[in-house]
Amino acid sequence: MRSLISVCSIAVLLCVCGGCTRATRAKAWMEKGAELNHLGHHKEALEAFDKVIAIDPYYAAAWKNKAGVLFFWGYPKEAEEAMRKAREFGVLLY
């Protein structure tokens, strides 16, 4: 698992240093956030999802993942606001 985080970190570092489009940078941060969340590193995952949103505020899946982390931490109002953004920007929730 540690090597996967290292690969994600390298991808993010390469994108931050230049040579990547905004979409590529957002995707790299999204993948890093998803992996961190999966490993239980929720604070770092939230920071990664916030970076995605800073790069692309219309990235619906980032808002959805942010909502999941916020709900997990016990912030239902903030989670609902993030879910509203996710729905607004295209994530269908059932």
C-alpha positions in Angstrom: 0.0 0.0 0.0 2.8 2.4 0.8 4.2 2.1 -2.7 0.8 3.1 -4.1 0.8 6.2 -2.0 4.3 6.9 -3.3 3.2 6.5 -6.9 0.3 8.9 -6.3 2.6 11.4 -4.5 5.0 11.3 -7.4 2.2 11.9 -9.9 1.0 14.9 -7.9 4.5 16.3 -7.5 5.1 16.1 -11.3 1.8 17.9 -11.9 2.5 20.6 -9.4 5.9 21.2 -10.8 4.4 21.9 -14.3 3.7 20.1 -17.5 0.2 19.0 -16.6 -3.1 20.4 -17.5 -5.6 21.5 -14.8 -7.6 18.4 -15.5 -4.6 16.2 -15.0 -3.6 17.9 -11.8 -7.2 17.6 -10.5 -7.3 13.9 -11.4 -4.0 13.3 -9.7 -5.1 14.9 -6.5 -8.5 13.1 -6.7 -6.7 9.7 -7.0 -4.4 10.6 -4.1 -7.4 11.7 -2.0 -9.3 8.5 -2.8 -6.3 6.3 -1.8 -5.7 8.2 1.4 -9.4 7.9 2.3 -9.3 4.2 1.6 -6.3 3.8 3.9 -8.1 5.7 6.7 -6.1 8.9 6.4 -9.2 11.1 6.3 -7.7 14.4 7.2 -5.1 14.2 4.4 -7.9 12.9 2.0 -10.0 15.9 2.8 -7.0 18.2 2.1 -6.5 16.4 -1.3 -10.2 16.8 -2.2 -10.0 20.5 -1.3 -7.0 20.8 -3.7 -9.1 19.2 -6.4 -11.9 21.7 -5.8 -9.4 24.6 -5.8 -8.2 23.4 -9.2 -11.7 22.7 -10.6 -14.6 23.9 -8.5 -17.0 21.9 -10.8 -15.4 18.5 -10.1 -18.6 16.8 -8.8 -16.9 13.6 -7.6 -14.5 15.7 -5.4 -17.5 17.4 -3.7 -19.1 13.9 -3.2 -15.9 12.5 -1.7 -15.5 15.5 0.5 -19.0 15.1 1.7 -18.3 11.5 2.7 -15.3 12.5 4.7 -17.1 15.3 6.4 -20.0 13.0 7.3 -17.6 10.4 8.6 -16.1 13.1 10.9 -19.5 14.1 12.2 -20.1 17.3 10.3 -23.6 16.6 8.7 -24.3 20.2 7.8 -21.0 20.7 5.9 -21.5 17.2 4.4 -24.9 18.1 3.1 -23.6 21.4 1.6 -20.9 19.4 -0.2 -23.5 16.9 -1.4 -25.6 19.7 -2.7 -22.6 20.9 -4.7 -22.0 17.4 -6.0 -25.6 17.1 -7.2 -25.4 20.6 -8.7 -22.3 19.7 -10.7 -23.5 16.4 -12.0 -23.2 13.5 -9.5 -26.5 11.6 -9.4 -27.3 10.2 -6.0 -29.9 7.6 -5.3 
